């Protein structure tokens, strides 16, 4: 009897010990699984950080290469080469406003020298756009075809007071824009680039009383130079702003979402030279024209209005 009780007690202790070991093993397995999950998450995070650093390194290398090639170029030749290189790198010159001092060799802009300074009318451009005044009466979305088409040929011209050029496309690849309140189909053929002596000015149009560092009219490469929110825009009837006599035959679609531009790129533009050898520190922009009673159209009411 005593032997049986002793054996039963020992068996009970063994079973209890086995249960304890099983519990400890389960807890150890859980800790191992959690540590593996944490290790996987850490490796994933480090992989993303490494990829981001490599991307930044590659981007910096491209900018350094671009800068070295520009500074080594002949002064007159580099006037066009600078802009060509910037376009080839897919840079963006639309809508940003960051304060900054004027270039040390920049003279104040001569607004009176604009070829359309004496032109007047009821539909002249550019204008100050208050997006809160725009009427949400556009029922069709803007549609742009051939967003990824690459121009067959593109000219980049230093006109002496701005940068402008023509874009030529292969047959059947010309980007077109339709929709909105446009009457018919329009194609991209010309572009015009404006900038300022510092990063607080440069655009011809004002958005909510604020200028942008630069303004690009009719971008020649679309996917890289269009914002994600293509339907955030204001449309109005106006005129040409750079080519006299500034005919009132333009429908302006002013995209409101800003794109980024590098200060280095703006500095390169300010170093372009006019025929007299002076820096074109600011492009020749036309003065603001009265909006008068012209309506502003948009597809959606804008936030903050």
Secondary structure, DSSP 8 states (H G I E B T S, - for coil): -HHHHHHHHHHHHHHHHHHHHHHHHHHHHHHHHHHHHHHHHHHHHHHHHHHHHHHHHHHHHHHHHHHHHHHHS-HHHHHHHHHHHHHHTT---S---------TT-----GGG-TTTT---SS-S--EE-GGG-EE---S--EES-TT---SEE--EE-SSSEEEEEE--TT---EEE-TT-SS-EE--EEEEEE-SSTT---SSEETTB--SEEEES-SSHHHHS-S-TT-EEEEEE--SSSTT--S-EEEEEE-S-----HHHHHHHHT-B-TTS-B--S---------TT---EESS--TT-
